[in-house]
Every structure is written in structure tokens, then in C-alpha cells.
Amino acid sequence: MARTKNTKQLAHIDCPGGGQVWVDGTTLYIGHMRQPTGTTIVDVADPARPKILTKVELPAGWHSHKVRVANDIMIVNHERQGTDGVAEFGGGLGIYDVSKPAEPKLITKWRTHGKGVHRYDFDGRYAYISPTAEGYIGNIAMILDLKDPAKPEEVGRWWIPGQWKAGGEDYPWDNWTPPRCHHPLRVGDRLYVSYWHHGFYILDISDMSKPKAISGVNTSPTFPHPTHTCLAIPEPLKGRKVMVVADEDVAKLWPAAPAFTWIYDITNEHLPIPISTFQVEGVDPDGAPQPPMRGCHQPSERFKGTIIPFAWFAKGLRILDIADPFAPKEIAFFEPDPPEGFELASSNDVTMDSRGLLYLIDRQRGVDIVETSVL
């Protein structure tokens, strides 16, 4: 039986597990973790009675676990998964016309070298992506212009100096985990970029052709979890500009307690300073090492005011109020039952629609549609 506080389940969609959910209007898009299912499109006009409209499938050896939609354009990632399947399928982005959601039409595939694209942001014109690229070690940050979706054009790219092997840069991480751009998110003329075990960077993209680093912070190896998402809050809180930084409870550099989320003061962009943290009560009682996927995963990229929903792996949906950024507090939660055959839930992503409804996907199986009284 699910545990709840200020939340109510409206419906459950039985589908393969996934990496991301996104809602455009009254249509839900689900990016799945494992092929053959790539993307499922669902009508949620009646959230208590969701209807699956169609599915987009992928060949073995690839997945498209991320999906974003704007202006009737759907972007899904193509990323290598395992060693099976046809290498010629290739990594990159699938770009679709979803003006009729039940009939998605492939416009084109943007291809990149190597493993493919992991995560990205998309505002309807520009995509801010984390691809592997020829001549580079690890994923980098890149901006694509989709003014003509049939002909995506690279606008600019940025990487940590040392990644560009083909450019002759000295590589300083032989005894460290390789750099990997994980997730760029844009707010105004800034790009907030998580870089896995290399922390995060704030980039000035006022000239998109020449992104410039303003600052960077890395809490590894003191804290051994990778940096997953950097969510800048548009409005000041207590007179300060702040950013939520989520560490993901996977890929630990050494055995450790579960990952948590940070709040940084970025009023001075050249010197980001952590001012608070949050961990779900009871998850880390004594600081002892625990298996992965007990702690934080990521916040919703859509939120309302100071109320931010989180996917917290085994602890499901957590909803935080950061009105006081020095003391974030939990105001609601929804802890789903584990999928059949699994001991724990594995809540991987959450998003919000224009009605304030929340969509929580499990990494292994299923999506819950949740109503809350705090939004």
C-alpha cells in the first residue's frame, strides 16, 4: 500500500520502466529505459483514465530513455545500451512531428559519433544536449538550432579543457573517472551544466556560438556521488539567487551513505556557495554505506514557485518547499509500492502538467499520475 502525505494517486499506467516523462498539453510522453520500447505516447485528457495512443520502438542495443516536446516537435535520444544490436543505427537524436500525437512522424535523425546523446533541454527552437563527439573523451555540451527541424545545425559547443584529445589537449584525468557532461539546462543567457563526477559549471551563452565558463564546483571525491541536475530558480529567494543541485545515488566512487540534494547561493556566479542540503527523513540514519538507488535522483524540471517535486528512487515522489533556501522542508510525498518482482520502488523521474498534476515513472515498470494539495 502506497504511503502518502498531501497526495493522491489518480491512475497507474502499466508500461515498461523508463528514464523520463514529459507532458505537452494533455499528452504524456514516456521515454523508456530498455528497448524494444523507445517512447510511449499517452492521452491524459482524463487523468483518471489514461489511454495509450501509440509506441515508437527501437532496435536492440539502443535506447531512447529521454523525451522532450515543444511546438509539436518531439525529440528523443538515441544512446548505445550494451553491445548487442546493429551499430549502424547510430547515436544521436530522433526528431519527430507530433502535431498528431497518435501518429508521430520521423522528420530526421541527427547523428553524432560514438555512444550518442544522454540528456538535454529543449525550448522549441534550441536543444541543449550532452552528446559524445568525434575527437573528444566523454560527453560534451552542445547547442543545436532546430529552426528547421529537418536540418538541425550546431550553434556552439563547450567542454572541460582536456577533453579534446584530437585537438592536442593534455588529458589530466588518467587516475580519475573520465569527464562526462550529463545534463545542460538553460535559464536566460545561462546554461547550468552538470558534469557527473566533475561537478557542475555555469556557462554564459549570451553568444551561443562561444559558450564561456563563469565558474565550476566539484564536491567529488569528498562526496562520492555524481552531480546529476543543476536547477536554477528564476526568482530570488530571500534576496538571493539560488540553484538546486541534485546528486544521483548511483556510480559511487566509494561505499557511502545515500545521495542527497544541495542548494547553492549563486548570487555571485563566480563563487557558488552551498547553503543547505536535504535528505529524506530516515534514509540516512547513521552515515553508514548503503546500496545505490536509496537516495536522491533528480528534481522535476517543471515546478511552481518554490515548490519542487523530486524523484527520490526508493522513496518515490518527494515535494519540497525551498521558500527558505537555508532550510528546505518536505511538504508532501507519494511512496509507491514496488513493481511486481522488485523489493523497492525506483522512481526515476517526475514532471508536472499545466493542471498541477504530477507524473512519476519507475525505472523498472509503470507510471503513476498523482494529485497533490500543495500545488
C-alpha positions in Angstrom: 0.0 0.0 0.0 1.5 3.3 -1.1 2.4 5.8 1.7 1.1 9.3 1.1 1.1 12.8 2.5 -0.9 15.6 0.8 -1.0 13.4 -2.3 -3.5 11.1 -4.0 -3.0 8.6 -6.9 -5.4 9.2 -9.7 -4.2 6.4 -12.1 -1.5 3.9 -12.8 -0.2 3.2 -16.3 1.2 -0.3 -16.6 4.1 0.1 -19.0 7.9 -0.7 -19.2 10.1 1.3 -16.9 11.6 4.5 -18.1 14.0 7.4 -17.7 11.9 10.4 -18.3 8.3 11.7 -18.5 7.1 14.9 -20.2 3.6 16.4 -20.7 2.7 18.7 -23.6 -0.9 19.9 -23.3 -2.9 16.7 -22.4 -0.4 14.3 -23.9 2.1 12.3 -21.9 5.4 11.2 -23.4 7.3 8.4 -21.8 11.0 7.7 -22.6 11.7 4.0 -21.7 14.8 2.6 -20.2 15.1 -0.5 -22.4 14.4 -1.5 -26.0 12.4 -2.6 -27.8 10.1 0.1 -26.4 11.5 3.5 -27.1 8.7 6.0 -26.5 5.1 5.7 -25.5 2.6 8.4 -26.1 -0.5 8.6 -23.8 -3.7 10.7 -23.8 -4.2 12.1 -20.3 -7.0 14.5 -21.0 -8.9 12.5 -18.4 -6.0 11.8 -15.9 -8.1 9.1 -14.2 -8.4 7.2 -17.4 -5.1 7.5 -19.4 -5.2 6.0 -22.9 -2.1 4.7 -24.7 -2.1 6.2 -28.2 1.0 4.7 -29.8 4.6 3.5 -29.3 7.8 4.1 -31.1 10.2 1.2 -30.9 14.0 0.9 -31.1 16.4 -1.9 -32.3 18.4 -3.9 -29.9 21.5 -2.3 -28.5 20.0 1.2 -28.3 17.6 3.1 -26.0 15.7 6.4 -26.0 15.1 6.9 -22.3 14.7 10.7 -22.6 12.0 12.7 -24.4 11.1 16.4 -24.7 8.3 18.1 -26.7 7.7 21.7 -27.7 5.9 23.3 -30.7 4.7 19.9 -31.9 8.3 18.7 -32.2 9.3 15.6 -30.2 13.0 14.9 -29.5 14.2 11.6 -28.2 17.7 10.5 -27.6 19.4 7.5 -29.3 22.1 6.2 -27.0 24.1 2.9 -27.0 22.9 0.4 -24.5 25.1 -2.8 -24.2 26.9 -4.4 -27.1 24.1 -6.2 -28.9 22.3 -5.0 -32.0 23.2 -3.1 -35.1 26.0 -0.5 -34.6 24.9 1.2 -37.8 21.7 2.5 -36.1 24.0 5.1 -34.5 23.7 7.6 -31.7 22.1 11.0 -31.8 18.6 12.4 -31.7 15.3 11.3 -33.3 13.3 14.4 -34.3 9.5 13.8 -34.8 6.4 15.7 -35.9 3.8 15.1 -33.2 1.2 17.6 -34.3 -1.0 14.5 -34.3 0.3 12.7 -31.2 -1.2 9.4 -32.2 0.7 9.5 -35.4 4.3 10.6 -34.8 6.3 11.1 -38.0 10.1 11.0 -38.1 11.4 14.2 -39.6 15.1 13.4 -39.4 17.7 11.8 -37.3 20.6 14.0 -36.1 23.7 11.8 -35.8 26.8 12.0 -33.6 29.9 10.0 -33.2 30.2 7.3 -30.5 27.7 6.3 -27.9 25.1 9.1 -28.6 23.2 11.6 -26.6 22.3 11.2 -22.9 20.2 14.1 -21.6 19.1 17.5 -22.9 16.9 20.6 -22.6 14.7 21.8 -25.5 12.9 25.2 -25.7 11.1 24.7 -29.0 14.0 26.3 -31.0 17.3 25.2 -29.4 18.3 21.9 -28.0 21.0 21.9 -25.3 22.4 18.4 -25.4 25.1 16.1 -23.9 26.5 14.1 -26.9 29.6 12.1 -27.4 31.6 13.7 -30.2 34.4 12.7 -32.5 37.8 13.6 -31.1 36.6 14.1 -27.5 36.8 11.9 -24.4 33.5 11.7 -22.7 30.3 13.6 -23.4 30.4 17.4 -24.0 27.9 20.2 -24.0 26.4 21.3 -27.4 23.7 23.6 -28.7 21.7 22.7 -31.7 19.4 25.1 -33.7 16.1 23.4 -34.8 14.6 26.4 -36.5 14.3 23.9 -39.4 13.7 20.6 -37.6 14.6 18.7 -40.8 18.1 20.3 -40.7 19.4 20.7 -37.2 22.5 22.9 -37.1 25.2 23.0 -34.4 25.5 26.5 -32.9 28.2 26.0 -30.3 29.9 23.6 -28.0 31.7 23.6 -24.7 33.9 21.1 -22.9 36.3 20.9 -20.0 39.8 21.7 -21.3 41.5 18.3 -21.6 38.6 16.5 -23.2 39.5 17.4 -26.8 42.0 14.7 -27.5 42.1 15.3 -31.3 42.9 19.0 -30.6 46.0 18.0 -28.8 44.8 19.0 -25.3 46.6 17.4 -22.3 44.4 14.9 -20.6 44.8 15.3 -16.8 42.5 12.5 -15.6 44.4 9.3 -16.1 43.9 8.4 -12.5 40.4 9.7 -12.2 37.0 9.0 -13.7 36.6 10.5 -17.2 34.7 13.7 -17.6 31.1 13.4 -18.8 28.6 16.2 -19.5 25.4 14.9 -18.1 22.6 17.5 -18.3 22.6 21.1 -19.5 19.6 23.3 -18.5 19.1 26.8 -19.8 17.7 29.8 -17.9 18.0 33.1 -19.8 21.5 33.5 -21.1 23.0 31.0 -18.8 23.5 27.2 -19.2 23.7 25.3 -16.0 25.6 22.1 -16.7 26.0 19.0 -14.5 29.2 17.1 -15.3 28.9 13.9 -13.3 32.0 13.2 -11.2 33.4 16.5 -12.4 30.8 18.6 -10.6 28.9 21.5 -12.3 29.6 24.5 -14.5 27.8 27.8 -15.1 28.2 28.9 -18.7 27.5 32.3 -20.3 25.7 31.6 -23.6 24.8 35.2 -24.5 26.8 34.3 -27.6 25.7 30.8 -28.3 28.5 30.2 -30.7 31.0 30.7 -28.0 29.9 29.5 -24.6 32.1 30.7 -21.8 32.6 29.2 -18.4 31.8 31.5 -15.5 32.6 29.1 -12.7 32.6 25.5 -11.7 32.3 23.5 -8.4 33.1 19.8 -7.8 32.2 18.1 -4.5 33.9 14.8 -5.5 35.7 12.9 -4.1 34.7 14.2 -0.7 31.1 13.4 -1.6 31.3 10.3 -3.9 28.1 10.7 -5.8 27.9 12.2 -9.4 26.3 15.6 -10.0 23.0 14.9 -11.9 21.0 18.1 -12.3 21.5 21.9 -11.7 18.2 23.6 -11.5 18.5 27.4 -11.2 15.5 29.1 -9.7 14.4 32.1 -11.8 13.2 34.3 -9.0 15.3 35.4 -6.0 14.6 33.7 -2.7 15.3 35.8 0.5 17.1 38.2 -1.8 19.5 35.6 -3.1 19.8 33.8 -6.5 19.8 30.1 -5.8 20.2 26.8 -7.6 19.1 23.3 -6.6 21.9 20.7 -7.3 20.9 17.0 -7.2 23.4 14.3 -6.7 22.4 10.9 -8.1 22.6 7.8 -5.8 24.5 5.7 -8.3 28.1 5.2 -9.5 29.6 6.0 -6.1 33.3 6.4 -6.1 33.5 4.5 -2.8 30.9 2.9 -0.5 28.8 5.7 1.0 25.5 6.8 2.5 22.7 7.7 0.1 23.0 10.8 -2.1 21.1 14.0 -1.2 20.3 17.4 -2.8 22.1 20.7 -2.3 21.0 24.3 -2.5 23.7 26.7 -3.7 23.7 30.5 -3.5 24.8 31.7 -6.9 24.2 35.4 -6.4 27.9 35.8 -7.1 28.2 33.5 -10.1 31.9 33.4 -9.9 31.7 31.8 -6.4 28.8 29.4 -5.9 28.4 28.5 -2.3 26.3 25.6 -0.8 24.0 27.0 1.9 21.8 23.9 2.7 21.1 20.3 1.9 18.1 18.0 2.1 17.8 14.3 2.7 14.5 12.3 3.2 14.0 11.5 6.8 15.2 8.0 7.8 17.1 7.4 4.6 20.5 8.0 6.2 20.2 7.4 9.9 23.9 7.0 10.7 26.0 7.8 7.7 26.8 4.2 7.0 27.3 3.0 3.4 24.2 1.7 1.7 23.5 0.1 -1.7 22.7 2.5 -4.6 19.3 3.9 -5.5 18.1 4.6 -1.9 18.7 8.3 -2.1 18.2 11.3 -4.4 17.8 11.1 -8.2 16.5 14.3 -9.7 14.1 17.3 -9.4 11.3 18.0 -11.8 12.5 20.5 -14.4 9.0 21.9 -14.2 7.9 23.4 -10.8 5.7 26.1 -9.3 7.2 28.9 -7.3 9.2 27.5 -4.6 7.5 24.0 -4.6 9.8 21.5 -6.3 8.9 17.8 -6.9 11.7 15.2 -6.8 12.1 11.6 -7.9 13.9 10.0 -4.9 14.5 6.5 -6.1 13.3 4.0 -3.4 11.4 6.8 -1.5 9.3 7.7 -4.5 8.0 11.3 -5.0 9.1 13.9 -2.5 7.8 17.5 -2.7 10.0 20.2 -1.2 9.3 23.9 -0.4 12.5 25.9 -0.7 11.0 29.3 0.1 13.6 29.5 2.8 16.6 28.2 0.8 18.6 27.9 4.0 16.1 25.4 5.4 14.3 23.4 2.7 11.4 21.4 4.0 9.3 18.4 2.8 5.6 19.2 2.5 4.2 16.2 0.6 5.2 12.7 -0.6 4.0 9.7 -2.5 5.8 6.4 -1.9 4.5 3.9 -4.5 4.5 0.2 -4.0 7.5 -1.6 -5.7 6.7 -3.0 -9.1 5.9 -6.7 -9.1 9.1 -8.8 -8.7 11.1 -6.0 -7.1 11.9 -5.2 -3.5 12.0 -1.5 -3.8 10.5 1.3 -5.9 12.9 3.0 -8.2 11.3 6.4 -9.0 13.4 7.8 -11.8 11.7 11.0 -13.0 8.8 13.3 -12.3 7.2 16.1 -14.2 4.2 18.4 -13.8 1.5 19.4 -16.2 -0.4 22.7 -16.5 -3.1 21.4 -14.2 -0.6 20.8 -11.4 -0.8 17.0 -11.8 2.4 15.0 -11.3 3.6 12.1 -13.4 6.1 9.7 -11.6 7.9 7.0 -13.6 9.6 3.9 -12.1 12.8 2.8 -13.6 11.6 -0.8 -13.7 7.9 -0.5 -14.6 4.9 1.8 -14.5 3.8 5.5 -14.3 1.7 6.9 -11.5 -0.4 10.0 -12.0 -0.6 11.9 -8.8 -2.6 14.8 -7.5 -1.3 17.0 -4.6 -3.0 19.6 -2.5 0.2 21.7 -2.2 0.3 22.9 -5.8 
